[in-house]
Amino acid sequence: MPLRERLLQMSHPSEVREIAVDAGTPDAVQELYGLLFDEETKLVYRAAWVLSHLPSAQIASLGKTCDKLVTVVTRTPHAGCRRMLLHLLHLLHRLPQPASTAVELLDFCLARMVDPQEPPGVRMLCIKIAYDICRTNPDLRQEFGFMLERLEQQPLPPSLHAVCRNIRKVQASRKRNRPQFH
């Protein structure tokens, strides 16, 4: 059965893993990637879901398309496609980020991580991605810290509280392990 039909006929989440196992070839990964731009929201969501279950080595070839994926994620106006953001952001989080996409993705993530209208899963991934982009640049790291403080002042669901706490632990650990120059 063609991949498109298989995704459309999925009836149980366990099928995602089965399709991911079957989609282990570069051609299948490219076919799944192509489905991310389909007009049918259910198909886009399911293709992103399967891609997010593939090992990094299998999706590494998508690294060169990261600009296009960031654009899709940051500019999706359709409410149904917004649900797929969690899966697409997860996919992007696992791919190496070219410097050209980091700015657009960082702006998107910083805005969404503090937006109480976004689902907690999307906000969590936005926090993680923003942290990954900012951690090596002192100015960006400071901006991220301010945004994290702003977020922590809001009432948060346990999942967001936990990701903020975990990032604070990582930041504290990095400070302790940094060499001290006198």
C-alpha positions in Angstrom: 0.0 0.0 0.0 1.4 3.5 -0.9 2.7 5.5 2.1 0.1 8.3 1.6 -2.8 5.8 1.8 -1.2 4.0 4.8 -0.9 7.3 6.7 -4.5 8.3 5.9 -5.9 4.9 7.0 -4.0 4.8 10.3 -6.3 4.0 13.2 -4.0 3.4 16.1 -0.9 5.3 17.4 1.1 2.0 17.4 1.0 2.1 13.6 3.3 5.2 13.7 6.2 2.9 14.9 5.4 0.3 12.3 5.4 2.9 9.5 8.6 4.4 10.9 10.3 1.0 10.7 9.1 0.5 7.1 10.2 4.1 6.2 13.9 3.4 6.9 15.1 4.1 3.4 16.2 7.5 2.1 13.4 7.4 -0.5 10.8 6.8 2.1 12.1 9.7 4.3 12.0 12.0 1.3 8.4 10.9 0.6 7.4 11.6 4.2 9.1 15.0 3.9 7.2 15.8 0.7 3.9 14.9 2.5 4.7 17.7 5.1 3.6 20.2 2.3 0.4 18.4 1.4 -2.9 20.3 1.7 -4.6 17.6 3.8 -3.9 18.5 7.5 -4.3 15.0 8.7 -1.7 13.7 6.3 0.8 16.5 7.2 0.3 15.8 10.9 0.8 12.0 10.5 3.9 12.4 8.2 5.5 14.7 10.8 4.6 12.2 13.5 6.3 9.4 11.7 9.4 11.5 10.9 9.7 12.4 14.6 9.9 8.7 15.3 12.8 8.0 12.9 16.4 7.9 14.2 18.5 11.0 13.7 20.7 9.2 11.2 17.7 8.5 8.9 16.5 12.1 9.0 19.9 13.7 8.7 19.4 14.1 5.0 16.6 16.6 5.8 19.2 19.0 7.4 19.6 20.7 4.0 15.9 21.4 3.9 15.8 23.0 7.4 15.2 26.5 6.1 12.0 25.3 4.4 10.8 23.4 7.4 11.4 26.4 9.7 9.3 28.5 7.3 6.5 26.0 7.3 6.5 25.7 11.1 6.7 29.5 11.8 4.1 30.5 9.2 1.4 27.8 9.5 -1.9 29.7 9.8 -4.2 26.7 9.7 -5.5 25.6 13.1 -5.3 21.9 12.3 -1.7 22.3 11.2 -0.9 24.1 14.5 -1.4 20.7 16.2 1.4 19.3 14.2 3.8 21.9 15.5 4.8 19.7 18.3 5.9 17.0 15.9 7.7 19.3 13.5 9.4 21.2 16.3 10.6 17.8 17.6 11.9 17.0 14.2 13.7 20.4 13.9 15.1 20.0 17.4 16.9 16.8 16.4 18.4 18.2 13.2 21.5 20.4 13.0 20.4 24.0 12.6 22.0 26.1 9.9 22.9 29.6 11.2 20.5 31.1 8.6 17.5 29.4 10.2 18.4 30.0 13.8 17.2 33.6 13.9 13.8 32.9 12.5 13.4 29.8 14.6 14.7 31.5 17.7 12.2 34.4 17.3 9.4 31.9 16.8 10.4 29.9 19.9 10.9 32.8 22.2 7.5 34.2 21.3 5.7 30.8 21.6 7.4 29.7 24.9 5.7 32.6 26.8 2.4 32.5 24.9 -0.2 30.9 27.2 -2.4 30.2 24.2 0.1 27.7 22.9 -0.3 24.0 24.0 2.2 23.0 26.7 3.9 20.5 24.4 4.7 23.2 21.8 5.9 25.6 24.5 8.2 22.9 26.0 9.8 22.2 22.7 10.1 25.9 22.0 11.9 26.4 25.4 14.3 23.5 24.6 15.1 24.7 21.0 15.6 28.3 22.1 17.9 27.1 24.9 19.9 25.0 22.4 20.2 28.0 20.0 21.2 30.5 22.8 23.5 28.5 25.0 26.7 29.2 23.0 26.2 32.9 22.6 26.4 35.1 25.8 24.1 37.8 24.6 21.5 35.3 23.4 21.9 33.3 26.6 21.1 36.5 28.6 18.0 37.2 26.5 16.9 33.6 26.9 17.4 34.0 30.6 15.1 37.0 30.7 12.5 35.2 28.7 12.7 32.2 31.0 12.3 34.5 34.1 9.2 36.0 32.4 7.8 32.6 31.8 8.4 31.4 35.3 6.4 34.4 36.7 3.3 33.0 35.0 1.2 30.2 36.4 2.5 27.1 34.7 1.4 23.5 34.2 3.7 21.0 35.7 5.3 20.1 32.4 6.4 23.6 31.8 7.6 24.1 35.3 9.7 20.9 35.0 11.4 22.0 31.7 12.2 25.4 33.2 13.6 23.7 36.3 15.7 21.3 34.2 17.1 24.1 32.1 18.0 26.1 35.2 19.8 23.0 36.5 21.8 22.6 33.3 22.7 26.3 33.4 23.9 26.0 37.0 25.9 22.9 36.1 27.6 24.7 33.2 28.5 27.7 35.4 30.1 25.4 38.0 32.1 23.5 35.4 33.3 26.6 33.6 37.1 27.2 34.0 37.8 30.2 36.2 40.4 32.7 34.9 42.1 35.1 37.4 
